[in-house]
Amino acid sequence: MKLLILGSGAMGSLFAGKLKQNGLDVTIFNRENDHVRAIQKSGIRLIDKEGNSSTISIPVITNPNELSSDYDLVILLIKAFATETVLKNVLPSLHRNIPILTLQNGIGNMEKIKSLAPTSEVFVGGTWAGAGVVEPGVIYHRAWGSTVIGSAQTETDSELLTKIASAFSASGLKTEVSEHVQSIMWSKLLVNLAYNGLTAVTRLTNGDAIRTQEGKYVIKKLVQEAVQIAEVKEIALLYDNPVDECIRLGEEEIGMNTSSMLTDVLHKRETEIDAINGAIVEEGKRYAIPTPYNDMILNLVKVIENSYSKIVDQV
């Protein structure tokens, strides 16, 4: 398979590196920055949880006019707020029927992709893998959860979906196919809204955020609000007890991970809070369901986001 990955951040680099190691033809597209320049010069250095490292050479393209028109699949691992801008830049260079898989955080990405690429089949996925950029060009594989993918259309290329899942799994990114797209999206959303905002505010890893009973209590409330909305929307989640599963993930699979939102805050960047906790707040308004905990996390992250220049570093 010939793959184009949009986004060279921690997750884009992780997937690109693992897939390239498995022999797939992988290209990354991203705007130019220090991380991109490091990859172009020396490749991606992947570090696993045992401290073992490997370096993978991967082409990174920054000019959309240099993209090929014969990719078999586009994988989106960019920030939710960048979906429209990036796709408008790259789609003119790709063939019009190219399948697109989004593994992005939050909800609403699928609808944006379908509106921008109406002739493409859109696949949706949720991944519980996690990674962090240690320094430009260096990725630490911090979380080893599985990935679930499915199709957003009733008539779908199930053979391609199975091929993608097999390629991911063979690359060390355990992946399975599900027929329930909304279940995938909302189940991934629950994990994101449980940890991203809380860790961005507290500046703790996922595992440390639930080390205390208070942390577990906040996550319980955040998840329960979202579950209540999912039930009203008649969305069947992937797990029977969402609160317990979110806490289990933090204790057993993603505890070492520094969330993407905390990483954004530490680097004083725009976050995806609107597509995660903010999405639950909006859904709550639509269905007249109170979401005070998600609303508080949304506002706290917004305070941080809009005050980077005023942060007190020391007293």
C-alpha positions in Angstrom: 0.0 0.0 0.0 1.1 3.5 -0.7 0.0 5.8 2.1 -0.1 9.5 2.7 -0.2 10.6 6.3 -1.3 14.1 7.0 0.4 15.4 10.1 3.9 14.8 11.4 3.1 15.3 15.1 3.6 12.5 17.7 0.8 10.3 16.4 1.5 10.9 12.7 5.2 10.2 13.2 4.4 7.0 15.3 2.1 5.6 12.6 4.4 6.6 9.8 7.4 5.1 11.5 5.7 1.8 12.4 4.1 1.3 9.0 7.3 2.1 7.1 9.2 -0.4 9.3 6.6 -3.0 8.1 7.6 -2.3 4.5 4.7 0.0 3.5 5.3 3.0 1.2 4.7 5.9 3.5 4.9 9.7 2.9 4.1 12.4 5.4 2.7 15.8 4.6 3.1 18.7 7.1 3.9 22.3 7.2 7.6 23.0 7.7 8.9 23.2 11.3 11.8 22.0 13.4 10.4 18.5 13.7 9.9 18.1 10.0 13.4 19.4 9.2 14.8 16.8 11.7 12.9 14.0 10.0 14.0 15.1 6.5 17.6 15.2 7.7 17.9 12.1 9.9 14.6 10.2 9.8 12.2 9.4 12.7 13.8 7.9 15.7 11.2 5.7 17.6 11.8 4.8 21.2 9.7 2.0 22.8 8.8 1.5 26.4 11.9 -0.6 27.0 14.1 2.2 25.8 15.0 0.5 22.6 15.2 2.8 19.6 15.2 2.5 15.8 15.5 5.1 13.1 13.3 5.1 10.0 13.8 7.2 6.9 10.6 8.7 5.7 9.9 11.4 3.0 8.2 14.5 4.4 6.6 16.9 1.9 5.7 20.4 2.8 4.5 21.7 -0.6 1.2 20.2 -1.7 2.1 20.5 -5.4 4.8 17.9 -4.8 2.3 15.2 -3.7 1.7 12.2 -5.9 -1.8 11.4 -7.3 -1.5 7.6 -6.8 -1.7 7.1 -3.0 -3.9 4.2 -2.0 -5.1 5.9 1.3 -4.8 9.2 3.1 -4.6 9.0 6.9 -5.5 12.1 8.8 -3.6 12.7 12.1 -3.8 16.4 12.2 -5.5 18.6 14.8 -9.3 18.8 14.4 -9.2 22.6 13.9 -6.8 22.2 10.9 -8.9 19.6 9.0 -10.5 22.0 6.5 -7.4 24.1 5.8 -5.1 21.1 5.3 -7.6 19.1 3.1 -8.2 22.2 0.9 -4.4 22.4 0.4 -3.8 18.7 -0.5 -7.0 17.4 -2.2 -6.3 19.2 -5.6 -3.1 17.1 -5.9 -4.7 13.8 -5.1 -7.0 11.6 -7.2 -10.7 12.5 -6.6 -11.7 9.0 -5.3 -8.9 8.4 -2.8 -10.1 6.7 0.4 -9.6 8.8 3.5 -9.2 7.5 7.1 -9.4 9.9 10.0 -7.8 8.9 13.3 -8.3 12.4 14.7 -9.5 13.4 18.2 -13.0 14.7 18.8 -16.1 14.6 16.7 -17.2 16.5 13.6 -14.1 15.5 11.5 -16.0 12.9 9.5 -18.6 15.5 8.4 -16.0 18.0 7.4 -14.1 15.4 5.3 -17.2 14.2 3.5 -18.2 17.7 2.6 -14.7 18.5 1.3 -14.1 15.1 -0.5 -17.6 14.0 -1.5 -16.4 11.3 -4.0 -14.0 9.7 -1.5 -14.9 6.9 0.8 -14.4 8.1 4.4 -13.2 5.6 7.0 -13.2 6.5 10.7 -11.0 5.2 13.5 -10.3 5.6 17.1 -6.8 4.7 18.5 -5.8 4.2 22.0 -2.1 4.2 21.1 -0.1 7.2 22.3 3.2 8.9 21.7 5.1 12.1 22.4 7.7 14.1 20.7 10.8 14.0 22.9 12.8 16.4 20.7 12.6 17.2 17.0 12.7 13.9 15.1 12.5 11.7 18.2 9.2 9.9 19.2 8.5 8.0 22.4 5.9 5.3 22.0 4.1 5.8 25.4 0.8 4.1 25.1 0.1 0.7 23.5 -3.7 0.6 23.3 -5.5 -0.8 20.2 -7.1 0.9 17.2 -10.6 0.3 15.8 -11.6 1.4 12.3 -14.9 1.4 10.3 -16.6 3.0 7.4 -18.9 6.1 7.4 -20.9 4.8 4.5 -23.5 2.0 4.2 -21.8 0.6 1.0 -18.2 0.2 1.9 -15.0 -1.4 0.6 -14.7 -4.0 3.4 -11.7 -5.6 1.6 -9.8 -2.3 1.9 -10.8 -1.9 5.5 -9.5 -5.4 6.4 -6.3 -4.7 4.4 -5.7 -1.5 6.4 -6.4 -3.3 9.8 -4.0 -6.1 8.8 -1.3 -3.7 7.8 -1.6 -1.7 11.0 -1.6 -4.9 13.2 1.4 -6.3 11.4 3.2 -3.1 12.1 2.7 -3.4 15.8 -0.4 -1.2 15.9 -3.1 -3.7 16.9 -6.2 -2.9 14.8 -9.7 -4.4 14.3 -12.6 -3.5 12.1 -16.0 -2.5 13.5 -19.3 -1.9 11.7 -20.4 0.7 14.2 -18.7 4.0 13.3 -20.5 6.2 15.8 -19.6 3.7 18.5 -15.9 4.1 17.6 -16.1 7.8 17.5 -17.9 8.3 20.7 -15.9 5.6 22.6 -12.7 7.4 21.6 -14.2 10.7 22.5 -14.9 9.5 26.0 -11.3 8.7 26.6 -10.2 12.0 25.1 -12.6 14.1 27.2 -11.7 12.1 30.3 -7.9 12.8 30.1 -7.1 15.7 27.7 -8.6 18.6 29.4 -7.9 17.4 33.0 -4.2 16.8 32.2 -3.9 20.1 30.4 -5.2 21.9 33.5 -3.2 19.9 36.1 -0.1 19.3 33.9 0.0 15.6 34.9 0.4 12.5 32.8 -2.7 10.4 32.3 -1.7 8.0 35.0 -0.9 10.7 37.5 -4.2 12.4 36.8 -6.1 9.4 38.2 -3.6 8.6 41.0 -5.9 10.4 43.5 -9.5 9.7 44.3 -10.3 13.4 43.3 -8.8 12.8 39.8 -10.9 9.6 39.4 -14.0 11.5 40.6 -13.5 14.3 38.0 -13.1 11.7 35.2 -16.2 9.9 36.4 -18.3 13.0 36.1 -16.9 14.0 32.7 -17.5 10.6 31.3 -21.0 10.2 32.8 -22.1 13.5 31.2 -21.0 12.2 27.8 -22.6 8.8 28.3 -25.9 10.4 29.1 -25.8 12.2 25.8 -24.7 9.0 23.9 -27.7 7.2 25.4 -30.1 9.9 24.2 -28.6 9.7 20.7 -28.9 5.9 20.9 -25.2 5.4 20.3 -24.0 2.0 21.5 -20.5 2.4 23.1 -17.7 -0.2 22.7 -17.6 -0.9 26.4 -20.2 -1.9 29.0 -19.0 0.3 31.8 -17.4 3.5 30.2 -16.2 5.0 33.5 -14.4 1.8 34.6 -12.9 1.3 31.1 -11.6 4.9 31.0 -9.9 4.5 34.4 -8.6 1.1 33.4 -7.0 2.5 30.3 -5.3 5.2 32.4 -4.0 2.6 34.9 -3.0 -0.1 32.4 -2.4 1.2 28.9 -2.1 5.0 28.5 -0.9 6.0 32.0 2.6 7.0 30.9 1.3 9.2 28.1 1.4 12.9 28.1 -1.9 13.8 26.5 -1.8 15.8 23.2 -3.7 18.6 24.9 -1.2 18.9 27.7 1.6 18.9 25.1 -0.2 21.7 23.2 -0.5 23.7 26.5 3.2 23.2 27.4 4.1 24.5 23.9 1.6 27.3 24.2 -0.4 26.2 21.1 -4.1 26.1 20.2 -5.8 23.0 21.6 -8.6 20.7 20.4 -10.8 21.5 23.4 -13.7 22.6 21.2 -13.8 19.3 19.4 -13.6 17.3 22.6 -15.1 18.6 25.9 -16.5 21.5 23.9 -18.4 19.1 21.7 -20.1 17.5 24.7 -21.1 21.0 26.0 -22.7 21.7 22.6 -24.4 18.4 22.4 -25.7 18.9 26.0 -27.3 22.2 24.9 -28.9 20.5 21.9 -30.5 17.8 24.1 -31.1 20.0 27.2 -28.7 17.8 29.2 -26.5 19.7 31.8 -22.8 19.2 31.3 -21.2 21.2 34.2 -18.0 19.3 34.5 -17.2 19.4 30.7 -18.2 23.0 30.6 -15.8 23.8 33.5 -12.9 21.9 31.8 -13.7 23.7 28.5 -13.5 27.1 30.2 -10.4 26.3 32.2 -8.5 25.3 29.1 -9.8 28.3 27.3 -8.5 30.5 30.1 -5.0 28.9 29.7 -5.1 29.0 25.9 -5.9 32.7 25.9 -3.4 33.7 28.6 -0.1 32.1 27.5 1.7 35.5 27.5 0.6 36.1 31.1 1.6 32.8 32.7 3.6 33.1 35.9 6.5 30.8 35.6 7.9 31.3 39.1 7.3 33.4 42.2 
